[in-house]
Amino acid sequence: MRLKQIELSAFRGFRDPTTIPFGAGFTIITGRNGSGKSSTCDALEYVLTRRLGRFGPTDVEGGERIDDYIWWRNGARSANKYVKAIFDLDDGTRGERTVTPADIESTFDERAFYDNRPHISDPLALLSQTMLIRDESIVKFSTDLPEADRFEFFYRAIGLTDLVKIEERANTLVKQLGRKTDELEKEYRQRRETVAQIISAISEARTTAAHTATQDVAATQQRLIVQTGLTPDTPLRQLATAVSQTLAQQRRRVEQLDRLNADLSQSRSWLEELRKLEVKRDAVKNQLDSSEQAMKTAADARIAAGETLRQAQIRNVRLGGLAQLREQGSRIGLQGDHCPLCGSSISTAQFEAHLAEIQQLVNAENHTLTELTALEATRRGEYDQRRNEYQSLTLEYSRALSDCETLKAAMAQLQNHAELLAVRLEAASIESALVETRKQVAELQSGLAQLEGSSAFDRIADLEKERTLAQLEVERVTRQIDSLSKATQNAKSAADTTKRVSWESVDDCLAALSPLLSELFVRLKPHIDYSEVRYHMRGDVKRFLSFEIGQGINPRFTFSSGQRRALGIAFLLAVYLSRPWCKLPTLVLDDPIQHIDDYRALHFAEVLSSIRQMGHQVVCTVQDSALADLLCRRLRSASLGDGLRVEMEYEPGSGARVKSVEEIGPLPEHVLVSA
Amino acid sequence: MLEKNRYVVSSRGEDMLQFEDETLLGFVCDLSLQVLLQSWSRRQDEFLRSNARILDNSALKAWNLYSVFLSSDVPDEAARKSLVAIEEDFRASRKIVLAGLQTATEVTRALYPFIPIQNIATLESSDSLRQLRNRLSALPSAAIDALLNERGGNQESILKRFQEAHEIKAN
């Protein structure tokens, strides 16, 4: 199985549809920063796993995560977003696997990538994690990572995630069972408290029974049946309940009779008070009647004065016209011997006398009108005063009436209480009833005590049954606590055992890997003085993985960054080469040669060549063009499959693209021999 | 070793072999340490001179020319430094210079740049679940099934099954 090509569009650094071909033998991808080398590796990882493992789920910046940057962000339509990987399958057919933002499609079964082994829970993730050697993973294994984190990385890289899950599951079980145990312990305490209460009640009942057992219960029972009005066959406990109720009623009756007695003493003054109130009421009534009469008289006088005034006002209007005529006549004066108004023959003396007579008449009428107006105002004032007096007396009468009624109601209520209590509203009658009721209370109390003593035997039996049931509940809860305790113990043990088994598996894997790691270390020669590397695992609670070169020398503090990277590459290559389940022999290295000198770059090329000699397809991205030339020269081989050199570039505005694809053909054979 | 890995190998005198495959070519000398230190440059030059025409005609392949100098003599510190210096001299060919080679394994290690990876390992974790099941055999089998959860199910159902496996029945 070989990776044939990747087709992508609007993915990571690529905007336009792009095809990246791969040689069956090797492919060297070169280009500057941002030209799409890493995006090509991302595409392969994404098409296999639909995620980019070098960004963790916790990689969030400004609320954004890698998922927001998978697809080209500047306005590409969803229909144009895809990544497709094409594989040459072992059966000679071609398989395609396509991922879009919405879907994943494959023309072949993904089991073509791996042997179907049940122990690998996410084979494509493991495949991708181990075939893709990227700067991030090299750094993690370059010994720059703390020992514990390095162990964790390796642990997961070799596919022990199932054991990790089981251990997590067991630890969760421990916590869940602990919580359940706490709940049950609480229930246990409550149930034990209930048992203790029942035992205490039994003890009390026994004491009561012991005190009253010898008394004559039968006679008392007979008497109480009569008192409570029950039938003779009423059970003892039912009778006791009825007696309790009757006793309570009789006690209430005593209280009510006491209160009635007190109210009766107080009511002796009520009759005198009522008489006074009635006298006052009647007096006010007389005043009110007089006031009403006076008000009516004043009203008549006011109406009469009003009418007289109105008649005078009508007359006055008529005299007003006459006064105007006189004024005009006076102003015009006599016209010869004729009146200026009617033209009749009249002398000057007569005319003047006539005018004076009219003036006198007008003056007299005006005076009368003034007097009548004043009289009407006086009558109105008198009426208002009488009306106010009447209203005030009406209010006072209403109050007097109300006071009388209130007192009468209180007296009626007292009478009513007396009737309810079946007594006359007299001190002697109430006193007699009180004596009788108190006697009944005493008899009932005594009878009830005897009954309780007798019914205590029944109660003891009932309580014993309750205790048995409560005890059974306690035992049930105890059993549950025991089983939970056992389960918790087993869950803890399972968590520890799982951890131990997984550590042993890691240990076994490291032991198996050790010779290969040593060989790769020798081949890559990170350091002239050290040709051996050993792994070292320690820790009980937490595990640590470290490397040793020479005698106990830690490369982390001895090697340069380039040398540490070489060691990291050796480890990752060892893991890549040790996957018997994998059926896709494609190694992808994303810019692995950084901080590595020419001498060690040559060693790296030789190692890749050796891996290629094993039939692996090698894909390597490098930034340096000369390094790409070196790799192309060193990896070319006709018999091991053709090679390609793909040059990529970044085009401003449209992103990454393939600039050129060059086939790397075979070299001449048998050169020396032919010589 | 080289022939086993599909190289064409032929002799060039008593202490020298030449080898070639479709990618690279070169020669191997087996010398005493003293001779190696004295003659490595001359021997390389002689090889280049005698193959000058061929290498000119196959210039691309000539980039993959290896001069391999091996010795069974154990070097002292000074000699070791000299050997490193020879290896780091990239003039004309890539040099592989190793001394103190006593065993076939050491020779194989010297030839690592020309041969496939030798110590292929197998990382097998397939037995870990079986091992775990065996180790947990003291637990009730239903509890182990719940824990391994091979049937699938959420944590609540696992808890329920695990608990049921430990339930103590009343008499």
Interface residues (C-beta under 8 A of the other chain):
Chain A: R117 P118 H119 I158 G159 L160 D162 L163 I166 R169 A170 T172 L173 Q176 L177 K180 E475 R476 R479 Q480 D482 S483 L484 K486 A487 N490 A491 S493 A494 T497 T498 R500 V501 S502 E504 S505 C509 A512 L513 S514 P515 L516 S518 E519 L520 V522 R523 I528 A574 V575 L577 S578 R579 P580 D598 Y599 L602 H603 E606 S609 S610 I611 Q613 M614 R633 R634 L635 R636 S637 A638 S639 P666 L667 P668 E669 H670 V671 L672 V673 S674 A675
Chain B: N5 V8 S10 Q18 F19 E20 D21 E22 T23 L24 L25 N51 R53 I54 L55 N57 S58 L60 K61 W63 N64 V84 E87 E88 F90 R94 R109 Y112 P113 I115 P116 I117 Q118 N119 I120 A121 T122 L123 E124 S125 S126 S128 L129 Q131 L132 R135 L136 A138 L139 P140 A143 I144 L147 L148 N149 Q155 I158 L159 F162 Q163 A165 H166 E167 I168 A170
